[in-house]
C-alpha cells in the first residue's frame, strides 16, 4: 500500500516511523457532496428567479408591477422605482446565497486531493507544502468505505464537531468528518485505519 511517487516531504513528516500505508487521493471531497450542493444551489437560484421575473420582468419591459407591501397596495414602474428598492435588496440577498452555494459546490468538485500516510501513532496529511498530523485518539472509530476494494473512498468520523440548529427540532451535534477520496487499495487502507483507531482509542477510567 505504498505509492512509489510519494514526495520526500511526507516521509520526513513521519519522523522515522514505519508507514502502514502511503496513498494519494484524487479529490479532496466526495463527488456526491459537491453534486448535492450544486443541485441545491441551482434549485435555490431557480426558485429565486421566479421573484426576479415577477418584480423586475414587467419593469424591464417598461410596464408597471403591482404588489402589496405591509398590507398596502403598491405600484412601481420605470418612472417610480422607489417601492422596488427593498424587494430588490431582499431578492438580491437570496441570489447571492444561491451563487455562494453553487460556488462552494464547484470548489468541492474541483478541490484536489492530498497524500495520506498512516503509522502506528498517527495519520499524516500532506498537500502542496501544507501538512497536518492527527493522532488516532482524535478519531471516533466510525470508518465508512465507499466503492470497491481496489479503488474507493473512506470517511472517518472525528471526535470533534459542532452543534447545528435544526429549527423546530432543536440543536443536534454533528461530528467532523475527514474524507480520503478515490484511493488505491481502499479496502486494505480502511482495515488498517480501523485497527489503528481501535488500538489507540481512549480508555475510560474504571469506576471506584
C-alpha positions in Angstrom: 0.0 0.0 0.0 2.8 2.4 -0.9 2.7 4.9 -3.7 6.2 4.9 -5.3 5.8 8.6 -6.3 5.2 9.8 -2.8 7.1 13.0 -2.1 10.1 13.1 0.2 8.3 15.6 2.4 5.7 13.1 3.6 8.5 10.7 4.6 10.1 13.5 6.6 6.8 14.1 8.4 6.7 10.5 9.5 9.6 11.2 11.8 11.2 7.8 11.3 8.1 5.8 12.0 7.4 2.9 9.7 4.3 3.7 7.5 1.4 1.3 7.3 0.3 2.9 4.0 1.0 5.9 1.8 -1.7 6.7 -0.7 -2.7 9.7 -2.9 -6.3 10.8 -3.2 -7.5 12.3 -6.5 -10.1 14.6 -4.9 -10.5 16.3 -1.5 -14.2 15.7 -1.1 -16.7 13.0 -2.4 -18.4 13.9 -5.6 -21.9 13.3 -4.2 -21.2 16.1 -1.6 -20.4 18.6 -4.3 -23.3 17.4 -6.5 -25.7 17.9 -3.6 -24.6 21.5 -3.1 -24.7 22.2 -6.9 -28.2 20.7 -7.1 -29.5 22.6 -4.1 -27.8 25.9 -5.2 -29.3 25.5 -8.7 -32.8 24.8 -7.2 -32.4 27.9 -4.9 -31.5 30.1 -7.9 -34.3 28.7 -10.0 -36.8 29.4 -7.2 -35.4 32.9 -6.7 -35.6 33.7 -10.4 -39.4 33.5 -10.1 -39.4 36.5 -7.9 -36.8 38.3 -10.1 -39.1 37.8 -13.0 -42.3 38.8 -11.1 -40.8 42.0 -9.8 -38.3 43.1 -12.4 -39.7 41.5 -15.6 -42.5 44.0 -16.2 -40.3 46.9 -15.2 -37.6 45.9 -17.8 -40.4 45.8 -20.4 -41.5 49.3 -19.4 -44.6 48.2 -17.6 -45.8 48.6 -14.0 -45.7 46.0 -11.4 -48.4 45.7 -8.7 -47.7 44.2 -5.3 -48.7 44.5 -1.6 -46.2 46.0 0.9 -47.2 46.0 4.6 -50.8 45.4 3.6 -50.9 48.4 1.3 -51.4 48.0 -2.5 -48.3 49.4 -4.2 -47.5 50.2 -7.8 -44.0 50.6 -9.2 -42.7 51.2 -12.7 -39.8 52.6 -14.8 -40.6 56.1 -13.6 -41.2 55.0 -9.9 -38.6 52.5 -8.8 -38.6 53.6 -5.1 -41.1 50.9 -3.9 -38.9 48.2 -5.5 -35.7 49.1 -3.6 -36.5 46.9 -0.6 -37.8 43.9 -2.6 -34.8 44.1 -4.9 -32.4 44.1 -1.9 -34.1 41.0 -0.4 -34.1 39.2 -3.7 -30.5 40.2 -4.3 -29.6 38.7 -1.0 -31.3 35.4 -1.9 -29.5 35.4 -5.3 -26.1 35.9 -3.5 -26.9 33.0 -1.2 -27.6 30.8 -4.2 -24.5 31.9 -6.1 -22.5 31.2 -2.9 -23.9 27.6 -2.6 -23.2 26.9 -6.3 -19.7 28.4 -5.9 -18.9 26.2 -2.9 -20.2 23.2 -4.7 -17.8 23.9 -7.6 -15.0 24.3 -5.1 -15.7 20.9 -3.6 -15.9 19.3 -7.0 -12.6 20.8 -8.2 -10.6 20.7 -4.9 -7.6 18.4 -5.4 -6.7 15.6 -3.1 -3.7 15.1 -0.8 -1.2 12.4 0.3 -2.1 10.3 3.3 0.2 8.2 5.4 -0.6 6.2 8.4 1.7 4.9 11.2 1.1 3.1 14.5 0.6 6.5 16.2 -0.8 9.0 13.7 -2.3 9.9 10.3 -0.2 12.4 8.2 -1.8 14.5 5.5 0.4 16.4 3.0 -0.7 18.7 0.2 1.3 21.5 -1.6 3.6 22.2 1.3 0.7 22.1 3.8 0.7 19.3 6.3 -1.4 18.1 9.1 -0.8 15.4 11.7 -3.7 13.7 13.6 -3.3 11.2 16.4 -5.5 8.2 16.2 -7.1 9.2 19.5 -8.9 12.1 17.7 -11.0 9.7 15.6 -14.3 8.3 16.9 -13.9 4.9 15.3 -16.6 5.1 12.6 -14.9 4.2 9.3 -17.1 4.1 6.2 -15.8 2.9 2.9 -17.5 3.7 -0.5 -16.5 2.0 -3.7 -14.9 -1.3 -4.5 -11.9 -2.9 -2.7 -9.3 -1.8 -5.3 -10.4 1.8 -5.6 -12.8 3.8 -3.4 -13.2 6.4 -0.7 -13.1 6.5 3.0 -15.0 8.7 5.5 -13.5 9.0 9.1 -15.7 10.4 11.8 -13.8 12.7 14.3 -14.4 13.2 18.0 -14.7 17.0 17.3 -17.8 18.6 15.9 -20.3 21.4 16.3 -23.9 21.9 17.3 -26.2 22.5 14.3 -29.5 24.3 14.6 -32.3 22.0 13.3 -35.1 24.6 13.7 -38.1 23.3 15.5 -36.3 20.0 16.2 -33.7 21.9 18.3 -30.0 21.5 18.0 -28.0 18.4 17.0 -24.4 17.6 17.5 -22.7 16.9 14.1 -19.2 15.4 14.2 -16.5 16.5 11.8 -15.7 14.1 9.0 -12.3 13.5 7.3 -12.6 12.3 3.7 -9.9 10.2 1.9 -11.4 10.1 -1.6 -10.6 7.9 -4.6 -7.5 5.9 -3.5 -6.0 2.6 -4.4 -6.3 -0.4 -2.1 -9.2 1.4 -0.3 -10.4 -1.8 1.5 -6.9 -2.6 2.9 -6.4 1.1 4.0 -9.9 1.1 5.7 -9.0 -2.1 7.6 -5.7 -0.6 8.8 -7.5 2.6 9.8 -10.0 0.6 11.9 -7.2 -1.3 13.5 -5.1 1.7 14.5 -8.1 3.7 15.8 -9.2 0.7 18.0 -5.7 0.3 19.3 -5.4 3.9 20.3 -9.0 4.5 21.5 -9.0 6.4 24.8 -9.8 4.2 27.7 -12.3 5.4 30.3 -11.1 5.3 34.0 -12.6 2.5 35.9 -15.4 3.3 38.4 -14.3 3.1 42.0 
